[in-house]
């Protein structure tokens, strides 16, 4: 019986570790603390256009409506192949790459470089979002259910915008011990509304996935 118990225990422990390694989501409840102040419209000091450090084709625009990321894709088209590719230039745009829409381009030597920009919001100033300020740090809340949110931490240092998300795959033990594991079909971590847990999570760098954007 002892060996059967040990065998079952090893299987259970192995499965638990495997499950933890595959938890890639975390959700947040609003912190219940007077130290966190809720606001609606982002401060104007953040407004502007930024490009991602080490990848200038990814741009970020921040204004009173929210935060939008643009991912630019460059299409090089040899001029001698434009007819074969059914592309053509009209006024200041090139057509034939995106249906019924002209794209801006640059002509360098024997090649046309067309620029396709795709934009999507990461935070919108609407009824599903809000943000909180804590010790000059801004936390952007995007609602997923009535009580659960995804959160992005935002700060500005001169002309550098620091955007930090929370990646559970690289959580330290001190972070994991501070959050709840929700064992649904797709398990996830939950940071509850407890003031102590929120402050501990921030102190232990639960927001751990940093992206830097430089102001244009």
N, C-alpha and C positions, 0 to 999 in steps of 0.2 A: 504493500500500500504506500509505503514511503516513497518508492521510486515512481509510482504512478502520480503521486502528488507533485513530486519534483518535476516530472515531465510536463504536467499540466501547467505548473507555475512558470517554467521556462518558455513554453509556448505563449502563455498570457503576457509575460514580460516582453518577449520579442515582438509580439503583435502590438503592444502598447507603444514601444519605441518606434516601430514602423509607422504607426498611425500618427504619432507626434511629428515625425519628419515630413509627413505629407499634409500637414495643416498649413494652408497658405492664405488663410483669411483671418482678419480680426475686425470686430465691430465694436462700436463705442456707444455708451449712454452719456447723456449730458451730465457733466460733473455737478454735484450739489455742493456748491461752495461760493461764498461771497467774494472770494479772491478771483473767480472767473466771471468776467462781465460780458453779457451777451449784447451783440450789436448786429446790425443788418447790412449796412453799406460799408465796403472796405475803405479804409482811410486813403485820402488822395495821395499821400506820400508814396504809396505803392504803385500808382498809376504809371504806365509807360509800356514801351516795347522792349523786349529782351531777346537775346539769342542764347541757346544752350552752349555752355562751355564745352569745347572739344567737338561740337557738332553744330555749326552755325546754320545748317539747313532746318533745324528745329527751332521755331520761334514761339515766344509766349507774349501775349498781349493781356494787359490787366487794366481794367477801367471800372466805372461804377456799375456796369452790367455783370461783371464777373471776370473769370480768368479763362482764356482760350489758348490752346496750343495749336500751332500750325506746323505741319510737317511738309517740307518742300522736297519734291522729287525732280531731279534734272534729267531731261531726255536729250542725249546728244543725237543729232540727225545730220549725217553727211549731206551737203547740199545736192550732190549728184544723185542721191537716192530719194529725194523728196517726192518726186513724181511716182516712183515705185511704191512708196509708203503712203501715197494719197494724202500728202500734207501740202499745205500752201500758205503763203503769207498774205494777209490782207490788212492794210494800214499798219498798226503797231502790234499785231497779234499773229500767232500761227495756229492754223486750224487743221483738224484731222486726227488729233491725239485724244481729245476729250469731246464726246458727242455734242455737237451744236454749240461749242464754246471755244472761243479763242484764248490762247494762253500767251502770257508775256514771254519774250525770248531775247537772246543775245546772239549776234552773229560774230563769230571769231574765226578768221581765216576761211577754211572751207567747211565749217561745221556750224549748224544752228543748235543752240542750247535752249530748249523749251523748259519752262518752269511750271510745274503743277503743284498747287498748294491745297492741302486738305486740312480743314480746321475742325476741331471738336472742343467742347467745353470741359473743363475739369472742376469748375465751380461757377454756378450761376446765381445771380441775385434774384431768387424767386422764393416761393412758399416752401420749397423743399430744402432750403439751405439757410444757414446762418453761421455766424462765427463768434468765437469767444476770445477774449484777450486775457492773458495771464503773464505777468512780469515781462511786459513788452513783447511777448510771443503771441502770434495769432494762430488760432486753430480753426480751420474751415470744416464745417459739418455739412455733409451731404446725406440727406435722409434716405434710408433703404426700407425701413418699416416705421411704424408709429414711434418706436422707442430706440431703434438701432440706427447707427450712422457710420459712414466711413469718414475718416478725418485726415486732413493734411495740415502739417505745421508750416508756417510761413514766417520769414523774417527778412529784413532788408539791412544790408551793411554797405553803406555808401552806394555804389552803383552795382552791387551784386545782390541778386534776389536768391534766397536760399529756400528751396522747397523740399520738405522732408516728409516722406511717407513712412508707414510702419510695415516692415517685412517680417512676418512670423517665422520664416524659414531660417532666419539668423538671430532669433531671440536667444538671449543668455538665460541661464537658470533663474537669475534674479528677476527677470521680466516674467518668465513663465509662471513662477510662484505667485505672481501678483495679479494674474488674470484667471478667469474661469474658462475651463475647457467645456464647450457645448458639444456633446456627442450626438449630433444628428447624422443623417446619411452622409452629408458633407460637413464634417466637424469643423468648428471654428473657435477662435478665442474671443472672449468678451471682456472688455474693460468696463466694470460697473460704474455707477454714478458716485461711488464712494470717494469723498474728497481725498482721503489718505491714499487710496489706490491710484488715483489720477496723479497726485504729486509724486508718488514713488515711481510710477511708470515714466513720467517725464524725467525725473532725476536719474533713473537707470537707463536712459536713452532708448526707451521703447520706440521712439521715432528715430529710425536708424538707417533709412534709405535716402541719402541726400543727393539732390540734383542742383547744380548751380547755373544761374542764368545771368548774363551780363547785359547791362542797359545799353541800348543802341545810341 
